[in-house]
Amino acid sequence: MSFDFDRVVQRKGTGCIKFDRRPELDPFWVADMDFESDPAILEALHDRVDHGIFGYPQAHSGVVEAIRGYLKSRRGVELDEDHLIHLGGLVPALSLAMRAYCQPGEEAMTCTPVYPPFLGTHKDAGAKLLTVDHVFEGGKWGFDWEKMEQSVTKETKVFSLCNPQNPLGRVFTKDDVTKLAEFCEAHDLVLVSDEIHCDLIFDEVQTPHYSALQLPAELARRTITLLAPSKTWNIAGLGYAFAIIPDDSLRRKFNTTKGHTLAEINALSYYAAEAAYKEGEPWRQELITYLKANRDELVRFITEECEGLSIHPPEATYLAWIDARELGVENPANFFEKEAGLFLSDGAFFGWPGYVRFNFGCPRVRMLEGLGKMKEAITGSGR
């Protein structure tokens, strides 16, 4: 089967934040893709819509079995259904974890640059935030273990991990994840592992995903693993994610903290998730091949044709983290907005000013148009 990832679909005017928040700009910012979802998902949604009734939903056996099969085939993990918590999105889950495990005045910890909600959800708990920069060593992004040990305190209660890392595109190794879990064990921290990009790895032989679910039991007992089909199968707007929490005490605290603050999960989203996990692997495989070719061309273009920009090739995601500090402008995102009409993600929102994040999850012709506008802006600025 072959899917058409080159087809340009008109999204402007459809009520999507990517194109309609700043309709005068060419958008390469927020993390959703410009591809139609897998036909298997569309068919499942049509079938559910044809039923015609959309009352209060609950997770049906099909979606649970789909998740069970996915975890077994992709991670080698057996699902205990009691450990599974269905959620209406991953960002609310991050907030919920902060409120569950941090009291006002206590601390959460993460490493930067990182997906912006990691830098804001601690406020929902009245907590403080500790950040430590990732470091680039041996050709890879990694953790500054010494600085982390210096920064953690007795008031630190939660460590939030993004793996694969957004925006760096790093796939952390088994050793990395295990050492981080040992760090959390030593300092009595709850490890919240956001793994939403785990099925968007370009070479799963060279850089396999190691999930917090695969940790030894004595380390896994303090973990909250967050997953969703949304990024991989481009169904973020349907609002479905799930948490897996092995420890009874942590799980009870998580569920109790929900209170009445979370909306009902969309009646359609369960069926989209079921189709993605049961039938979406052929589409995913072709998507990865297409995105990898986009990644390779983007890295070449930035390296060879954009003076003042540099990039370390991402191992995963469809998000390129571009170093623009040598460009000599105060705010690179603003520069490309004004000079090229582009909407890029500002590195400052991830904790690292001087960078921009470029979404290459789009038809190649669109990506090349955006990169061409970046090059013209740099050339026109006199570089």
Secondary structure as a PSIPRED ss2 file (coil, helix, strand):
# PSIPRED VFORMAT (PSIPRED V4.0)

   1 M C   1.000  0.000  0.000
   2 S C   1.000  0.000  0.000
   3 F C   1.000  0.000  0.000
   4 D C   1.000  0.000  0.000
   5 F C   1.000  0.000  0.000
   6 D C   1.000  0.000  0.000
   7 R C   1.000  0.000  0.000
   8 V C   1.000  0.000  0.000
   9 V C   1.000  0.000  0.000
  10 Q C   1.000  0.000  0.000
  11 R C   1.000  0.000  0.000
  12 K C   1.000  0.000  0.000
  13 G C   1.000  0.000  0.000
  14 T C   1.000  0.000  0.000
  15 G C   1.000  0.000  0.000
  16 C C   1.000  0.000  0.000
  17 I H   0.000  1.000  0.000
  18 K H   0.000  1.000  0.000
  19 F H   0.000  1.000  0.000
  20 D H   0.000  1.000  0.000
  21 R C   1.000  0.000  0.000
  22 R C   1.000  0.000  0.000
  23 P C   1.000  0.000  0.000
  24 E C   1.000  0.000  0.000
  25 L C   1.000  0.000  0.000
  26 D E   0.000  0.000  1.000
  27 P E   0.000  0.000  1.000
  28 F C   1.000  0.000  0.000
  29 W C   1.000  0.000  0.000
  30 V C   1.000  0.000  0.000
  31 A C   1.000  0.000  0.000
  32 D C   1.000  0.000  0.000
  33 M C   1.000  0.000  0.000
  34 D C   1.000  0.000  0.000
  35 F C   1.000  0.000  0.000
  36 E C   1.000  0.000  0.000
  37 S C   1.000  0.000  0.000
  38 D C   1.000  0.000  0.000
  39 P H   0.000  1.000  0.000
  40 A H   0.000  1.000  0.000
  41 I H   0.000  1.000  0.000
  42 L H   0.000  1.000  0.000
  43 E H   0.000  1.000  0.000
  44 A H   0.000  1.000  0.000
  45 L H   0.000  1.000  0.000
  46 H H   0.000  1.000  0.000
  47 D H   0.000  1.000  0.000
  48 R H   0.000  1.000  0.000
  49 V H   0.000  1.000  0.000
  50 D H   0.000  1.000  0.000
  51 H H   0.000  1.000  0.000
  52 G C   1.000  0.000  0.000
  53 I C   1.000  0.000  0.000
  54 F C   1.000  0.000  0.000
  55 G C   1.000  0.000  0.000
  56 Y C   1.000  0.000  0.000
  57 P C   1.000  0.000  0.000
  58 Q C   1.000  0.000  0.000
  59 A C   1.000  0.000  0.000
  60 H C   1.000  0.000  0.000
  61 S H   0.000  1.000  0.000
  62 G H   0.000  1.000  0.000
  63 V H   0.000  1.000  0.000
  64 V H   0.000  1.000  0.000
  65 E H   0.000  1.000  0.000
  66 A H   0.000  1.000  0.000
  67 I H   0.000  1.000  0.000
  68 R H   0.000  1.000  0.000
  69 G H   0.000  1.000  0.000
  70 Y H   0.000  1.000  0.000
  71 L H   0.000  1.000  0.000
  72 K H   0.000  1.000  0.000
  73 S H   0.000  1.000  0.000
  74 R H   0.000  1.000  0.000
  75 R H   0.000  1.000  0.000
  76 G C   1.000  0.000  0.000
  77 V C   1.000  0.000  0.000
  78 E C   1.000  0.000  0.000
  79 L C   1.000  0.000  0.000
  80 D C   1.000  0.000  0.000
  81 E H   0.000  1.000  0.000
  82 D H   0.000  1.000  0.000
  83 H H   0.000  1.000  0.000
  84 L E   0.000  0.000  1.000
  85 I E   0.000  0.000  1.000
  86 H E   0.000  0.000  1.000
  87 L E   0.000  0.000  1.000
  88 G C   1.000  0.000  0.000
  89 G C   1.000  0.000  0.000
  90 L H   0.000  1.000  0.000
  91 V H   0.000  1.000  0.000
  92 P H   0.000  1.000  0.000
  93 A H   0.000  1.000  0.000
  94 L H   0.000  1.000  0.000
  95 S H   0.000  1.000  0.000
  96 L H   0.000  1.000  0.000
  97 A H   0.000  1.000  0.000
  98 M H   0.000  1.000  0.000
  99 R H   0.000  1.000  0.000
 100 A H   0.000  1.000  0.000
 101 Y H   0.000  1.000  0.000
 102 C C   1.000  0.000  0.000
 103 Q C   1.000  0.000  0.000
 104 P C   1.000  0.000  0.000
 105 G C   1.000  0.000  0.000
 106 E C   1.000  0.000  0.000
 107 E E   0.000  0.000  1.000
 108 A E   0.000  0.000  1.000
 109 M E   0.000  0.000  1.000
 110 T E   0.000  0.000  1.000
 111 C E   0.000  0.000  1.000
 112 T E   0.000  0.000  1.000
 113 P C   1.000  0.000  0.000
 114 V C   1.000  0.000  0.000
 115 Y C   1.000  0.000  0.000
 116 P H   0.000  1.000  0.000
 117 P H   0.000  1.000  0.000
 118 F H   0.000  1.000  0.000
 119 L H   0.000  1.000  0.000
 120 G C   1.000  0.000  0.000
 121 T H   0.000  1.000  0.000
 122 H H   0.000  1.000  0.000
 123 K H   0.000  1.000  0.000
 124 D H   0.000  1.000  0.000
 125 A H   0.000  1.000  0.000
 126 G C   1.000  0.000  0.000
 127 A C   1.000  0.000  0.000
 128 K E   0.000  0.000  1.000
 129 L E   0.000  0.000  1.000
 130 L E   0.000  0.000  1.000
 131 T E   0.000  0.000  1.000
 132 V E   0.000  0.000  1.000
 133 D E   0.000  0.000  1.000
 134 H C   1.000  0.000  0.000
 135 V E   0.000  0.000  1.000
 136 F E   0.000  0.000  1.000
 137 E E   0.000  0.000  1.000
 138 G C   1.000  0.000  0.000
 139 G C   1.000  0.000  0.000
 140 K E   0.000  0.000  1.000
 141 W E   0.000  0.000  1.000
 142 G E   0.000  0.000  1.000
 143 F C   1.000  0.000  0.000
 144 D C   1.000  0.000  0.000
 145 W H   0.000  1.000  0.000
 146 E H   0.000  1.000  0.000
 147 K H   0.000  1.000  0.000
 148 M H   0.000  1.000  0.000
 149 E H   0.000  1.000  0.000
 150 Q H   0.000  1.000  0.000
 151 S H   0.000  1.000  0.000
 152 V C   1.000  0.000  0.000
 153 T C   1.000  0.000  0.000
 154 K C   1.000  0.000  0.000
 155 E C   1.000  0.000  0.000
 156 T E   0.000  0.000  1.000
 157 K E   0.000  0.000  1.000
 158 V E   0.000  0.000  1.000
 159 F E   0.000  0.000  1.000
 160 S E   0.000  0.000  1.000
 161 L E   0.000  0.000  1.000
 162 C E   0.000  0.000  1.000
 163 N C   1.000  0.000  0.000
 164 P C   1.000  0.000  0.000
 165 Q C   1.000  0.000  0.000
 166 N C   1.000  0.000  0.000
 167 P C   1.000  0.000  0.000
 168 L C   1.000  0.000  0.000
 169 G C   1.000  0.000  0.000
 170 R C   1.000  0.000  0.000
 171 V C   1.000  0.000  0.000
 172 F C   1.000  0.000  0.000
 173 T C   1.000  0.000  0.000
 174 K H   0.000  1.000  0.000
 175 D H   0.000  1.000  0.000
 176 D H   0.000  1.000  0.000
 177 V H   0.000  1.000  0.000
 178 T H   0.000  1.000  0.000
 179 K H   0.000  1.000  0.000
 180 L H   0.000  1.000  0.000
 181 A H   0.000  1.000  0.000
 182 E H   0.000  1.000  0.000
 183 F H   0.000  1.000  0.000
 184 C H   0.000  1.000  0.000
 185 E H   0.000  1.000  0.000
 186 A H   0.000  1.000  0.000
 187 H C   1.000  0.000  0.000
 188 D C   1.000  0.000  0.000
 189 L C   1.000  0.000  0.000
 190 V E   0.000  0.000  1.000
 191 L E   0.000  0.000  1.000
 192 V E   0.000  0.000  1.000
 193 S E   0.000  0.000  1.000
 194 D E   0.000  0.000  1.000
 195 E C   1.000  0.000  0.000
 196 I C   1.000  0.000  0.000
 197 H C   1.000  0.000  0.000
 198 C C   1.000  0.000  0.000
 199 D C   1.000  0.000  0.000
 200 L C   1.000  0.000  0.000
 201 I E   0.000  0.000  1.000
 202 F C   1.000  0.000  0.000
 203 D C   1.000  0.000  0.000
 204 E C   1.000  0.000  0.000
 205 V C   1.000  0.000  0.000
 206 Q C   1.000  0.000  0.000
 207 T C   1.000  0.000  0.000
 208 P C   1.000  0.000  0.000
 209 H C   1.000  0.000  0.000
 210 Y C   1.000  0.000  0.000
 211 S C   1.000  0.000  0.000
 212 A H   0.000  1.000  0.000
 213 L H   0.000  1.000  0.000
 214 Q H   0.000  1.000  0.000
 215 L C   1.000  0.000  0.000
 216 P C   1.000  0.000  0.000
 217 A H   0.000  1.000  0.000
 218 E H   0.000  1.000  0.000
 219 L H   0.000  1.000  0.000
 220 A H   0.000  1.000  0.000
 221 R C   1.000  0.000  0.000
 222 R C   1.000  0.000  0.000
 223 T E   0.000  0.000  1.000
 224 I E   0.000  0.000  1.000
 225 T E   0.000  0.000  1.000
 226 L E   0.000  0.000  1.000
 227 L E   0.000  0.000  1.000
 228 A C   1.000  0.000  0.000
 229 P C   1.000  0.000  0.000
 230 S C   1.000  0.000  0.000
 231 K C   1.000  0.000  0.000
 232 T C   1.000  0.000  0.000
 233 W C   1.000  0.000  0.000
 234 N C   1.000  0.000  0.000
 235 I C   1.000  0.000  0.000
 236 A H   0.000  1.000  0.000
 237 G H   0.000  1.000  0.000
 238 L H   0.000  1.000  0.000
 239 G C   1.000  0.000  0.000
 240 Y C   1.000  0.000  0.000
 241 A E   0.000  0.000  1.000
 242 F E   0.000  0.000  1.000
 243 A E   0.000  0.000  1.000
 244 I E   0.000  0.000  1.000
 245 I C   1.000  0.000  0.000
 246 P C   1.000  0.000  0.000
 247 D C   1.000  0.000  0.000
 248 D H   0.000  1.000  0.000
 249 S H   0.000  1.000  0.000
 250 L H   0.000  1.000  0.000
 251 R H   0.000  1.000  0.000
 252 R H   0.000  1.000  0.000
 253 K H   0.000  1.000  0.000
 254 F H   0.000  1.000  0.000
 255 N H   0.000  1.000  0.000
 256 T H   0.000  1.000  0.000
 257 T H   0.000  1.000  0.000
 258 K H   0.000  1.000  0.000
 259 G C   1.000  0.000  0.000
 260 H C   1.000  0.000  0.000
 261 T C   1.000  0.000  0.000
 262 L C   1.000  0.000  0.000
 263 A C   1.000  0.000  0.000
 264 E C   1.000  0.000  0.000
 265 I C   1.000  0.000  0.000
 266 N C   1.000  0.000  0.000
 267 A C   1.000  0.000  0.000
 268 L C   1.000  0.000  0.000
 269 S H   0.000  1.000  0.000
 270 Y H   0.000  1.000  0.000
 271 Y H   0.000  1.000  0.000
 272 A H   0.000  1.000  0.000
 273 A H   0.000  1.000  0.000
 274 E H   0.000  1.000  0.000
 275 A H   0.000  1.000  0.000
 276 A H   0.000  1.000  0.000
 277 Y H   0.000  1.000  0.000
 278 K H   0.000  1.000  0.000
 279 E H   0.000  1.000  0.000
 280 G C   1.000  0.000  0.000
 281 E H   0.000  1.000  0.000
 282 P H   0.000  1.000  0.000
 283 W H   0.000  1.000  0.000
 284 R H   0.000  1.000  0.000
 285 Q H   0.000  1.000  0.000
 286 E H   0.000  1.000  0.000
 287 L H   0.000  1.000  0.000
 288 I H   0.000  1.000  0.000
 289 T H   0.000  1.000  0.000
 290 Y H   0.000  1.000  0.000
 291 L H   0.000  1.000  0.000
 292 K H   0.000  1.000  0.000
 293 A H   0.000  1.000  0.000
 294 N H   0.000  1.000  0.000
 295 R H   0.000  1.000  0.000
 296 D H   0.000  1.000  0.000
 297 E H   0.000  1.000  0.000
 298 L H   0.000  1.000  0.000
 299 V H   0.000  1.000  0.000
 300 R H   0.000  1.000  0.000
 301 F H   0.000  1.000  0.000
 302 I H   0.000  1.000  0.000
 303 T H   0.000  1.000  0.000
 304 E H   0.000  1.000  0.000
 305 E H   0.000  1.000  0.000
 306 C C   1.000  0.000  0.000
 307 E C   1.000  0.000  0.000
 308 G C   1.000  0.000  0.000
 309 L C   1.000  0.000  0.000
 310 S E   0.000  0.000  1.000
 311 I E   0.000  0.000  1.000
 312 H C   1.000  0.000  0.000
 313 P C   1.000  0.000  0.000
 314 P C   1.000  0.000  0.000
 315 E C   1.000  0.000  0.000
 316 A E   0.000  0.000  1.000
 317 T C   1.000  0.000  0.000
 318 Y C   1.000  0.000  0.000
 319 L E   0.000  0.000  1.000
 320 A E   0.000  0.000  1.000
 321 W E   0.000  0.000  1.000
 322 I E   0.000  0.000  1.000
 323 D E   0.000  0.000  1.000
 324 A C   1.000  0.000  0.000
 325 R H   0.000  1.000  0.000
 326 E H   0.000  1.000  0.000
 327 L H   0.000  1.000  0.000
 328 G C   1.000  0.000  0.000
 329 V C   1.000  0.000  0.000
 330 E C   1.000  0.000  0.000
 331 N C   1.000  0.000  0.000
 332 P H   0.000  1.000  0.000
 333 A H   0.000  1.000  0.000
 334 N H   0.000  1.000  0.000
 335 F H   0.000  1.000  0.000
 336 F H   0.000  1.000  0.000
 337 E H   0.000  1.000  0.000
 338 K H   0.000  1.000  0.000
 339 E H   0.000  1.000  0.000
 340 A H   0.000  1.000  0.000
 341 G C   1.000  0.000  0.000
 342 L E   0.000  0.000  1.000
 343 F E   0.000  0.000  1.000
 344 L C   1.000  0.000  0.000
 345 S E   0.000  0.000  1.000
 346 D E   0.000  0.000  1.000
 347 G H   0.000  1.000  0.000
 348 A H   0.000  1.000  0.000
 349 F H   0.000  1.000  0.000
 350 F H   0.000  1.000  0.000
 351 G C   1.000  0.000  0.000
 352 W C   1.000  0.000  0.000
 353 P C   1.000  0.000  0.000
 354 G C   1.000  0.000  0.000
 355 Y E   0.000  0.000  1.000
 356 V E   0.000  0.000  1.000
 357 R E   0.000  0.000  1.000
 358 F E   0.000  0.000  1.000
 359 N E   0.000  0.000  1.000
 360 F C   1.000  0.000  0.000
 361 G C   1.000  0.000  0.000
 362 C C   1.000  0.000  0.000
 363 P C   1.000  0.000  0.000
 364 R H   0.000  1.000  0.000
 365 V H   0.000  1.000  0.000
 366 R H   0.000  1.000  0.000
 367 M H   0.000  1.000  0.000
 368 L H   0.000  1.000  0.000
 369 E H   0.000  1.000  0.000
 370 G H   0.000  1.000  0.000
 371 L H   0.000  1.000  0.000
 372 G H   0.000  1.000  0.000
 373 K H   0.000  1.000  0.000
 374 M H   0.000  1.000  0.000
 375 K H   0.000  1.000  0.000
 376 E H   0.000  1.000  0.000
 377 A H   0.000  1.000  0.000
 378 I H   0.000  1.000  0.000
 379 T H   0.000  1.000  0.000
 380 G H   0.000  1.000  0.000
 381 S C   1.000  0.000  0.000
 382 G C   1.000  0.000  0.000
 383 R C   1.000  0.000  0.000
